Amino acid sequence: MTLDLVADIASAMLLAAGSFFLVVGAFGLIRMPDVFTRLHATSVSDTLGAGLLILAMVIQAGLSLVTVKLLVILAVFFFTSPLASHALARAALSVGIEPQLTDPQGHRRRKELGLIGEFIGNQAREPGASRPSRRGAGGPRKPARKPGKR
């Protein structure tokens, strides 16, 4: 077997696997019951599927400038796709879309309900109300730097 044949076989396997994950994501988009599970199904499978497709293209491109460009595209995609999914989920929660929180037996999920209640409670605060600090237990803040000094 030559090196070209091995590269062709590896890239064909990556193309098939990437295509499979993209098709599974499309079925997840159709079959899932609410916005949040649809978003999860598509974001996870699309990120993996597109990553595998780009890796297959990297193998086919060989060592060239095209490979560097494909790797940059892959890095950007791996960072932006989960961020976009997270932003969409937060936006859906903030406009009042609630996830389906029942298991197959019809029981409510208490943990998820509590988390959503905390999120909605934080969003519903008045603009002038004090917000809890995200810095932890506390301690005094560092004084601001004076302009011109480093």
LUMVEX-607142 format. One record per atom (N, C-alpha, C): residue number from 1; x, y, z; atom name. Coordinates in pm, 1 decimal. Layout:
N
PT  pos         X         Y         Z  site
PT  NUM         X         Y         Z    CA
...
END
This chain:
150
PT  pos         X         Y         Z  site
PT    1      84.1    -118.9       0.0     N
PT    1       0.0       0.0       0.0    CA
PT    1      88.2     124.7       0.0     C
PT    2      52.7     214.7     -83.3     N
PT    2     129.2     338.5     -89.4    CA
PT    2      73.3     439.3      10.6     C
PT    3     149.2     542.9      33.1     N
PT    3     107.9     646.0     128.5    CA
PT    3     -15.2     720.9      78.8     C
PT    4     -27.1     738.5     -52.8     N
PT    4    -145.1     805.2    -107.8    CA
PT    4    -272.3     723.7     -83.7     C
PT    5    -260.9     592.6     -96.6     N
PT    5    -376.8     506.7     -73.3    CA
PT    5    -419.1     510.7      72.6     C
PT    6    -323.8     510.9     164.9     N
PT    6    -354.8     519.0     308.3    CA
PT    6    -422.5     652.3     339.4     C
PT    7    -372.9     761.1     280.9     N
PT    7    -434.4     892.5     303.1    CA
PT    7    -576.4     896.7     246.6     C
PT    8    -596.1     834.1     131.0     N
PT    8    -730.3     830.8      71.9    CA
PT    8    -827.6     751.3     158.1     C
PT    9    -781.9     638.4     209.6     N
PT    9    -868.4     555.6     295.1    CA
PT    9    -900.5     628.6     425.1     C
PT   10    -800.1     690.3     486.1     N
PT   10    -823.9     763.0     612.1    CA
PT   10    -918.5     880.2     590.5     C
PT   11    -898.7     955.0     483.4     N
PT   11    -987.1    1068.4     459.7    CA
PT   11   -1128.0    1022.6     423.3     C
PT   12   -1141.6     911.0     353.6     N
PT   12   -1274.6     857.9     321.8    CA
PT   12   -1347.6     815.8     449.2     C
PT   13   -1273.4     754.0     543.4     N
PT   13   -1335.9     714.7     670.3    CA
PT   13   -1378.2     837.2     750.8     C
PT   14   -1294.2     940.5     752.3     N
PT   14   -1329.9    1062.8     824.4    CA
PT   14   -1448.3    1133.5     758.0     C
PT   15   -1451.2    1133.7     625.1     N
PT   15   -1565.7    1193.0     555.0    CA
PT   15   -1695.0    1117.3     585.7     C
PT   16   -1687.6     985.0     588.1     N
PT   16   -1806.7     905.1     618.9    CA
PT   16   -1852.4     928.1     762.6     C
PT   17   -1757.6     931.8     856.5     N
PT   17   -1794.2     953.7     996.6    CA
PT   17   -1851.1    1094.2    1016.9     C
PT   18   -1789.5    1194.5     955.3     N
PT   18   -1840.9    1330.3     966.6    CA
PT   18   -1979.8    1344.6     907.3     C
PT   19   -2001.3    1282.5     793.2     N
PT   19   -2133.8    1285.6     730.0    CA
PT   19   -2237.3    1216.7     817.7     C
PT   20   -2198.5    1105.3     879.5     N
PT   20   -2289.1    1033.9     968.7    CA
PT   20   -2332.5    1123.4    1084.6     C
PT   21   -2237.6    1192.6    1147.6     N
PT   21   -2272.4    1277.7    1261.4    CA
PT   21   -2358.9    1396.0    1218.5     C
PT   22   -2337.1    1450.0    1100.8     N
PT   22   -2421.5    1558.4    1052.2    CA
PT   22   -2564.0    1511.1    1025.7     C
PT   23   -2578.6    1390.9     970.7     N
PT   23   -2712.1    1336.2     946.3    CA
PT   23   -2782.1    1305.5    1078.3     C
PT   24   -2709.2    1252.3    1176.2     N
PT   24   -2767.6    1225.4    1308.6    CA
PT   24   -2813.3    1356.7    1372.2     C
PT   25   -2735.1    1463.0    1357.1     N
PT   25   -2775.8    1593.1    1408.4    CA
PT   25   -2902.2    1644.6    1342.6     C
PT   26   -2915.7    1620.0    1213.3     N
PT   26   -3036.8    1661.8    1142.4    CA
PT   26   -3158.4    1584.4    1192.9     C
PT   27   -3142.2    1454.7    1217.0     N
PT   27   -3252.4    1376.9    1273.8    CA
PT   27   -3284.6    1423.3    1415.4     C
PT   28   -3182.6    1458.9    1491.9     N
PT   28   -3206.1    1510.7    1627.1    CA
PT   28   -3283.9    1640.3    1624.3     C
PT   29   -3258.0    1723.2    1524.3     N
PT   29   -3331.2    1848.5    1510.2    CA
PT   29   -3479.6    1822.2    1484.3     C
PT   30   -3507.8    1718.4    1409.5     N
PT   30   -3646.9    1686.7    1376.8    CA
PT   30   -3716.8    1613.9    1491.2     C
PT   31   -3646.7    1522.4    1556.8     N
PT   31   -3711.1    1432.1    1651.5    CA
PT   31   -3721.7    1481.3    1795.6     C
PT   32   -3638.1    1574.0    1836.6     N
PT   32   -3636.3    1614.1    1977.4    CA
PT   32   -3756.6    1701.2    2012.1     C
PT   33   -3800.4    1696.9    2139.8     N
PT   33   -3927.4    1760.9    2175.7    CA
PT   33   -3923.7    1912.5    2195.4     C
PT   34   -3813.5    1970.3    2240.8     N
PT   34   -3814.7    2114.0    2267.9    CA
PT   34   -3687.2    2180.5    2216.5     C
PT   35   -3683.0    2311.5    2230.7     N
PT   35   -3573.5    2391.2    2175.7    CA
PT   35   -3438.9    2348.2    2232.2     C
PT   36   -3433.6    2323.0    2360.8     N
PT   36   -3306.0    2297.6    2425.7    CA
PT   36   -3247.1    2162.0    2388.8     C
PT   37   -3329.3    2060.1    2378.8     N
PT   37   -3275.9    1929.8    2337.6    CA
PT   37   -3240.9    1930.7    2188.8     C
PT   38   -3315.8    2003.9    2109.4     N
PT   38   -3280.4    2017.9    1967.6    CA
PT   38   -3147.7    2089.8    1952.6     C
PT   39   -3131.1    2193.4    2030.2     N
PT   39   -3007.2    2269.9    2025.5    CA
PT   39   -2888.5    2184.9    2068.3     C
PT   40   -2906.8    2105.6    2171.8     N
PT   40   -2799.2    2018.5    2218.4    CA
PT   40   -2763.4    1913.9    2112.9     C
PT   41   -2864.8    1851.0    2056.4     N
PT   41   -2840.0    1746.2    1957.0    CA
PT   41   -2766.2    1800.8    1835.9     C
PT   42   -2809.4    1915.2    1787.9     N
PT   42   -2745.5    1968.9    1667.7    CA
PT   42   -2607.7    2027.4    1696.3     C
PT   43   -2591.2    2094.8    1807.8     N
PT   43   -2461.5    2158.8    1832.0    CA
PT   43   -2350.6    2056.6    1854.2     C
PT   44   -2379.0    1953.8    1929.9     N
PT   44   -2276.3    1853.0    1956.9    CA
PT   44   -2241.8    1774.9    1830.4     C
PT   45   -2343.7    1728.1    1760.4     N
PT   45   -2316.2    1645.8    1642.5    CA
PT   45   -2260.7    1728.5    1526.4     C
PT   46   -2304.2    1852.3    1512.1     N
PT   46   -2251.0    1935.2    1403.6    CA
PT   46   -2106.2    1973.3    1427.9     C
PT   47   -2071.5    2001.6    1552.4     N
PT   47   -1932.3    2034.3    1582.1    CA
PT   47   -1841.6    1915.7    1550.9     C
PT   48   -1881.2    1797.4    1594.5     N
PT   48   -1800.2    1679.1    1568.3    CA
PT   48   -1799.4    1644.9    1419.6     C
PT   49   -1915.8    1651.0    1355.0     N
PT   49   -1923.6    1617.0    1213.2    CA
PT   49   -1841.4    1710.9    1126.4     C
PT   50   -1854.0    1840.6    1150.1     N
PT   50   -1776.5    1936.2    1070.8    CA
PT   50   -1626.9    1923.4    1100.7     C
PT   51   -1593.3    1893.9    1225.1     N
PT   51   -1452.2    1872.8    1259.6    CA
PT   51   -1392.4    1755.0    1185.8     C
PT   52   -1467.3    1646.9    1177.5     N
PT   52   -1417.9    1529.7    1104.9    CA
PT   52   -1406.3    1557.4     954.6     C
PT   53   -1501.7    1631.7     899.9     N
PT   53   -1493.4    1666.2     758.1    CA
PT   53   -1371.3    1753.3     729.1     C
PT   54   -1345.8    1849.1     816.4     N
PT   54   -1229.2    1935.8     795.7    CA
PT   54   -1100.0    1856.6     811.3     C
PT   55   -1095.2    1763.4     906.6     N
PT   55    -975.2    1679.6     920.2    CA
PT   55    -952.4    1593.6     796.3     C
PT   56   -1060.5    1545.2     736.0     N
PT   56   -1046.2    1469.1     611.6    CA
PT   56    -988.8    1557.2     500.8     C
PT   57   -1031.9    1682.6     496.6     N
PT   57    -976.7    1775.0     396.8    CA
PT   57    -830.6    1806.6     424.2     C
PT   58    -793.6    1812.3     552.0     N
PT   58    -653.4    1836.3     587.9    CA
PT   58    -566.4    1722.3     536.9     C
PT   59    -613.4    1600.0     553.0     N
PT   59    -536.1    1484.4     505.5    CA
PT   59    -521.6    1489.7     354.4     C
PT   60    -626.8    1528.0     285.2     N
PT   60    -621.0    1535.1     138.8    CA
PT   60    -532.8    1650.6      90.7     C
PT   61    -525.2    1758.2     167.5     N
PT   61    -447.6    1874.8     124.8    CA
PT   61    -297.9    1852.5     139.1     C
PT   62    -256.9    1763.8     229.1     N
PT   62    -114.5    1742.9     249.5    CA
PT   62     -54.2    1858.2     328.2     C
PT   63      77.1    1871.4     322.2     N
PT   63     144.6    1979.5     393.5    CA
PT   63     154.9    2100.6     302.1     C
PT   64      64.4    2197.0     322.7     N
PT   64      64.7    2316.5     240.6    CA
PT   64      -2.4    2429.8     317.1     C
PT   65     -13.2    2542.9     252.4     N
PT   65     -80.3    2657.0     312.6    CA
PT   65    -229.1    2628.5     331.3     C
PT   66    -285.6    2546.9     244.9     N
PT   66    -425.8    2509.1     256.0    CA
PT   66    -450.5    2436.9     389.1     C
PT   67    -356.5    2352.6     431.4     N
PT   67    -369.1    2280.9     557.9    CA
PT   67    -373.1    2378.7     675.1     C
PT   68    -289.0    2479.3     672.0     N
PT   68    -287.8    2579.2     779.1    CA
PT   68    -421.3    2652.7     783.3     C
PT   69    -472.1    2689.9     667.2     N
PT   69    -600.4    2759.2     661.3    CA
PT   69    -713.7    2671.5     714.2     C
PT   70    -711.9    2543.5     677.7     N
PT   70    -814.8    2451.3     727.1    CA
PT   70    -806.2    2434.2     878.7     C
PT   71    -687.1    2429.1     931.8     N
PT   71    -671.6    2416.5    1077.5    CA
PT   71    -718.6    2542.6    1149.9     C
PT   72    -697.8    2658.6    1089.8     N
PT   72    -749.8    2783.0    1148.7    CA
PT   72    -902.6    2781.4    1146.2     C
PT   73    -960.1    2738.2    1035.2     N
PT   73   -1106.1    2726.7    1025.9    CA
PT   73   -1157.8    2629.1    1131.1     C
PT   74   -1089.0    2517.9    1149.9     N
PT   74   -1129.0    2419.1    1249.7    CA
PT   74   -1125.2    2477.8    1390.3     C
PT   75   -1020.3    2551.0    1422.5     N
PT   75   -1009.5    2611.9    1555.9    CA
PT   75   -1119.8    2714.8    1578.6     C
PT   76   -1144.9    2797.3    1479.1     N
PT   76   -1250.8    2897.3    1492.4    CA
PT   76   -1386.0    2828.7    1509.3     C
PT   77   -1409.2    2725.2    1432.5     N
PT   77   -1537.0    2653.4    1441.1    CA
PT   77   -1554.8    2588.2    1577.8     C
PT   78   -1449.5    2527.7    1631.7     N
PT   78   -1461.1    2461.8    1761.2    CA
PT   78   -1484.3    2560.7    1874.5     C
PT   79   -1441.5    2684.7    1858.4     N
PT   79   -1467.5    2783.8    1962.4    CA
PT   79   -1602.2    2852.8    1944.8     C
PT   80   -1641.2    2882.2    1822.2     N
PT   80   -1762.8    2959.9    1801.3    CA
PT   80   -1891.2    2877.3    1805.9     C
PT   81   -1887.2    2753.2    1765.8     N
PT   81   -2008.9    2672.9    1763.6    CA
PT   81   -2067.0    2651.0    1904.0     C
PT   82   -1988.6    2609.8    2002.8     N
PT   82   -2046.6    2597.0    2137.8    CA
PT   82   -2089.4    2731.7    2196.4     C
PT   83   -2017.5    2837.7    2165.8     N
PT   83   -2056.7    2969.5    2216.7    CA
PT   83   -2189.3    3014.2    2157.6     C
PT   84   -2208.8    2990.0    2029.8     N
PT   84   -2335.0    3026.8    1966.9    CA
PT   84   -2450.3    2945.4    2023.6     C
PT   85   -2428.1    2817.2    2048.7     N
PT   85   -2532.4    2733.4    2107.3    CA
PT   85   -2567.4    2780.3    2247.7     C
PT   86   -2466.0    2815.3    2324.4     N
PT   86   -2489.8    2864.6    2460.0    CA
PT   86   -2567.6    2996.0    2456.8     C
PT   87   -2531.5    3084.9    2365.7     N
PT   87   -2601.5    3212.9    2354.8    CA
PT   87   -2747.4    3192.3    2314.5     C
PT   88   -2772.9    3099.5    2223.9     N
PT   88   -2911.2    3070.9    2183.7    CA
PT   88   -2992.5    3013.8    2299.1     C
PT   89   -2931.1    2925.1    2377.7     N
PT   89   -3001.9    2867.4    2491.1    CA
PT   89   -3032.6    2973.9    2596.6     C
PT   90   -2936.8    3061.5    2624.5     N
PT   90   -2960.4    3169.4    2720.9    CA
PT   90   -3068.1    3265.0    2671.1     C
PT   91   -3067.2    3293.9    2542.2     N
PT   91   -3168.7    3382.3    2485.6    CA
PT   91   -3307.5    3318.8    2494.7     C
PT   92   -3315.7    3189.3    2468.2     N
PT   92   -3444.4    3120.2    2478.7    CA
PT   92   -3496.0    3122.8    2622.1     C
PT   93   -3407.6    3101.2    2719.0     N
PT   93   -3449.0    3108.4    2859.0    CA
PT   93   -3492.0    3249.4    2897.9     C
PT   94   -3420.0    3348.2    2849.7     N
PT   94   -3450.4    3484.4    2892.5    CA
PT   94   -3581.1    3537.1    2834.3     C
PT   95   -3626.1    3484.6    2720.4     N
PT   95   -3755.1    3527.7    2666.6    CA
PT   95   -3870.6    3443.1    2718.6     C
PT   96   -3840.6    3346.8    2803.7     N
PT   96   -3946.9    3272.0    2870.0    CA
PT   96   -3973.0    3133.0    2816.5     C
PT   97   -3895.7    3085.1    2722.7     N
PT   97   -3913.7    2947.9    2674.0    CA
PT   97   -3856.4    2853.6    2779.2     C
PT   98   -3938.8    2764.4    2827.6     N
PT   98   -3893.3    2671.9    2930.6    CA
PT   98   -3870.5    2533.3    2870.8     C
PT   99   -3767.4    2464.7    2918.8     N
PT   99   -3743.6    2329.0    2868.2    CA
PT   99   -3847.6    2230.9    2920.5     C
PT  100   -3862.8    2123.7    2848.6     N
PT  100   -3952.4    2017.3    2892.6    CA
PT  100   -3881.8    1943.4    3004.5     C
PT  101   -3935.6    1952.2    3124.4     N
PT  101   -3866.7    1898.8    3241.9    CA
PT  101   -3941.5    1782.3    3303.9     C
PT  102   -3983.3    1689.2    3221.2     N
PT  102   -4045.2    1567.7    3273.2    CA
PT  102   -3970.1    1448.5    3217.4     C
PT  103   -3960.8    1345.3    3299.1     N
PT  103   -3899.1    1222.6    3251.3    CA
PT  103   -4006.8    1137.3    3183.0     C
PT  104   -3971.9    1022.9    3127.9     N
PT  104   -4071.5     941.7    3057.0    CA
PT  104   -4190.9     898.6    3142.5     C
PT  105   -4173.5     893.1    3274.5     N
PT  105   -4284.5     856.0    3362.7    CA
PT  105   -4372.3     975.6    3398.9     C
PT  106   -4335.3    1095.8    3357.3     N
PT  106   -4414.7    1213.8    3384.7    CA
PT  106   -4376.0    1287.3    3511.9     C
PT  107   -4267.7    1247.4    3577.1     N
PT  107   -4223.2    1314.7    3698.9    CA
PT  107   -4144.1    1441.1    3663.1     C
PT  108   -4163.5    1546.8    3743.4     N
PT  108   -4090.2    1672.0    3722.0    CA
PT  108   -3947.3    1656.6    3772.9     C
PT  109   -3854.3    1719.3    3708.5     N
PT  109   -3714.1    1716.6    3749.9    CA
PT  109   -3687.0    1836.5    3839.7     C
PT  110   -3661.0    1810.9    3966.6     N
PT  110   -3646.3    1919.5    4063.6    CA
PT  110   -3516.1    1997.9    4047.1     C
PT  111   -3406.8    1929.6    4019.0     N
PT  111   -3278.1    1997.9    4007.8    CA
PT  111   -3280.1    2100.0    3894.3     C
PT  112   -3329.0    2060.3    3777.8     N
PT  112   -3333.0    2150.1    3664.1    CA
PT  112   -3430.7    2264.9    3687.9     C
PT  113   -3543.1    2236.5    3754.6     N
PT  113   -3638.4    2342.3    3785.6    CA
PT  113   -3574.9    2447.9    3875.8     C
PT  114   -3494.2    2403.1    3973.1     N
PT  114   -3426.7    2497.4    4062.0    CA
PT  114   -3326.8    2584.2    3987.4     C
PT  115   -3251.8    2523.3    3895.7     N
PT  115   -3154.0    2600.4    3817.7    CA
PT  115   -3222.3    2704.2    3729.5     C
PT  116   -3332.6    2666.2    3668.4     N
PT  116   -3404.4    2760.4    3583.4    CA
PT  116   -3464.8    2871.1    3668.2     C
PT  117   -3514.8    2836.2    3787.5     N
PT  117   -3569.3    2937.7    3877.0    CA
PT  117   -3463.7    3038.8    3917.8     C
PT  118   -3342.8    2992.4    3944.8     N
PT  118   -3234.4    3084.5    3978.4    CA
PT  118   -3202.5    3175.4    3861.0     C
PT  119   -3199.0    3119.9    3740.9     N
PT  119   -3167.1    3200.9    3623.1    CA
PT  119   -3274.1    3306.1    3600.0     C
PT  120   -3399.5    3264.7    3605.6     N
PT  120   -3509.0    3358.3    3581.6    CA
PT  120   -3513.3    3463.1    3691.8     C
PT  121   -3484.8    3423.3    3816.1     N
PT  121   -3481.2    3519.0    3925.9    CA
PT  121   -3374.1    3623.7    3906.9     C
PT  122   -3257.0    3584.3    3857.1     N
PT  122   -3149.9    3680.6    3832.1    CA
PT  122   -3184.2    3773.3    3716.8     C
PT  123   -3257.9    3725.8    3618.3     N
PT  123   -3293.9    3808.5    3504.0    CA
PT  123   -3404.0    3907.6    3538.6     C
PT  124   -3488.2    3872.9    3636.0     N
PT  124   -3603.4    3955.1    3667.9    CA
PT  124   -3572.3    4066.6    3767.8     C
PT  125   -3450.0    4078.1    3812.4     N
PT  125   -3414.7    4183.7    3907.6    CA
PT  125   -3435.0    4320.7    3846.6     C
PT  126   -3462.3    4413.7    3933.0     N
PT  126   -3476.7    4551.2    3885.6    CA
PT  126   -3339.5    4605.0    3847.6     C
PT  127   -3334.7    4698.6    3754.0     N
PT  127   -3204.9    4750.4    3711.3    CA
PT  127   -3124.5    4814.7    3823.0     C
PT  128   -3189.3    4876.9    3920.9     N
PT  128   -3116.6    4943.7    4028.0    CA
PT  128   -3082.6    4853.7    4144.6     C
PT  129   -3131.1    4730.6    4144.4     N
PT  129   -3108.2    4640.2    4257.8    CA
PT  129   -2963.4    4594.7    4260.6     C
PT  130   -2915.3    4568.6    4379.7     N
PT  130   -2777.0    4523.0    4391.4    CA
PT  130   -2768.4    4377.5    4348.5     C
PT  131   -2661.4    4345.1    4282.5     N
PT  131   -2640.2    4209.1    4234.5    CA
PT  131   -2532.2    4144.1    4317.8     C
PT  132   -2541.9    4014.4    4341.9     N
PT  132   -2436.2    3947.6    4416.0    CA
PT  132   -2305.8    3948.5    4337.6     C
PT  133   -2197.8    3957.6    4410.4     N
PT  133   -2066.9    3963.0    4346.5    CA
PT  133   -2030.1    3826.4    4291.8     C
PT  134   -1967.5    3824.0    4175.0     N
PT  134   -1921.5    3698.4    4116.5    CA
PT  134   -1778.7    3668.0    4157.6     C
PT  135   -1719.8    3753.1    4240.3     N
PT  135   -1579.8    3737.8    4274.5    CA
PT  135   -1558.0    3638.3    4387.2     C
PT  136   -1661.9    3591.3    4449.2     N
PT  136   -1642.7    3494.7    4556.3    CA
PT  136   -1671.1    3555.4    4691.9     C
PT  137   -1603.3    3505.7    4793.1     N
PT  137   -1633.9    3542.4    4930.4    CA
PT  137   -1601.4    3687.1    4961.4     C
PT  138   -1514.5    3746.7    4888.7     N
PT  138   -1499.6    3889.8    4913.2    CA
PT  138   -1358.1    3933.7    4933.6     C
PT  139   -1345.0    4026.1    5024.3     N
PT  139   -1218.5    4092.8    5041.8    CA
PT  139   -1227.2    4227.7    4974.1     C
PT  140   -1145.9    4319.7    5015.0     N
PT  140   -1155.3    4452.6    4954.4    CA
PT  140   -1109.4    4451.4    4809.6     C
PT  141   -1167.5    4540.8    4733.2     N
PT  141   -1126.4    4553.4    4593.9    CA
PT  141    -993.9    4626.6    4586.1     C
PT  142    -921.5    4597.5    4481.1     N
PT  142    -796.0    4668.4    4459.3    CA
PT  142    -827.3    4811.1    4415.9     C
PT  143    -748.2    4906.4    4461.0     N
PT  143    -773.8    5043.7    4417.3    CA
PT  143    -745.9    5057.6    4268.1     C
PT  144    -820.3    5147.6    4204.9     N
PT  144    -802.5    5169.6    4062.1    CA
PT  144    -668.3    5233.0    4034.8     C
PT  145    -610.8    5201.0    3921.1     N
PT  145    -482.2    5260.0    3884.5    CA
PT  145    -499.7    5406.3    3849.7     C
PT  146    -398.2    5483.6    3880.8     N
PT  146    -401.4    5623.5    3843.1    CA
PT  146    -352.5    5633.9    3699.2     C
PT  147    -413.0    5721.4    3621.9     N
PT  147    -370.4    5734.2    3482.9    CA
PT  147    -225.3    5780.5    3473.8     C
PT  148    -155.9    5723.3    3381.4     N
PT  148     -17.7    5762.3    3357.5    CA
PT  148      83.7    5680.9    3435.4     C
PT  149      41.5    5605.5    3538.2     N
PT  149     136.0    5523.1    3615.1    CA
PT  149     117.2    5377.6    3577.9     C
PT  150     227.6    5305.3    3577.0     N
PT  150     220.3    5161.9    3546.7    CA
PT  150     280.0    5081.3    3655.9     C
END
